[in-house]
Amino acid sequence: MKHTLVELLHLASGLVGAALIAWLAAWAVPNVEDTIWAVAYIAMLIVVFMAVRPLRLAWRADRQGASSVDA
């Protein structure tokens, strides 16, 4: 489960980072807050889609008992 946990933490940090940047941008420019959050949600969705393959590889490596993940 080590590889999968690392990938999940990586995904979570990407989502938190995107939300933090969006929150700061919305705070800095309140007139376009809705637009900033719409773009942030799209960016977060892209981050999730980009994490699917590494998560699958990590899950497969954990199930096979591999010590490293080869792409």
Contacts in CASP RR format, 6 or more apart in sequence:
PFRMAT RR
TARGET T0000
AUTHOR 0000-0000-0000
METHOD contacts of the structure
MODEL  1
MKHTLVELLHLASGLVGAALIAWLAAWAVPNVEDTIWAVAYIAMLIVVFM
AVRPLRLAWRADRQGASSVDA
1 62 0 8 1.000
2 62 0 8 1.000
3 57 0 8 1.000
3 58 0 8 1.000
3 59 0 8 1.000
3 61 0 8 1.000
3 62 0 8 1.000
3 66 0 8 1.000
3 69 0 8 1.000
4 55 0 8 1.000
4 58 0 8 1.000
4 59 0 8 1.000
4 62 0 8 1.000
6 58 0 8 1.000
7 51 0 8 1.000
7 54 0 8 1.000
7 55 0 8 1.000
7 58 0 8 1.000
8 55 0 8 1.000
10 51 0 8 1.000
10 54 0 8 1.000
11 47 0 8 1.000
11 48 0 8 1.000
11 51 0 8 1.000
11 55 0 8 1.000
14 47 0 8 1.000
15 44 0 8 1.000
15 47 0 8 1.000
15 48 0 8 1.000
18 40 0 8 1.000
18 43 0 8 1.000
18 44 0 8 1.000
18 47 0 8 1.000
19 40 0 8 1.000
19 44 0 8 1.000
21 40 0 8 1.000
22 36 0 8 1.000
22 37 0 8 1.000
22 39 0 8 1.000
22 40 0 8 1.000
22 43 0 8 1.000
25 36 0 8 1.000
25 40 0 8 1.000
26 32 0 8 1.000
26 33 0 8 1.000
26 36 0 8 1.000
26 37 0 8 1.000
29 36 0 8 1.000
57 69 0 8 1.000
57 71 0 8 1.000
58 69 0 8 1.000
61 68 0 8 1.000
61 69 0 8 1.000
END
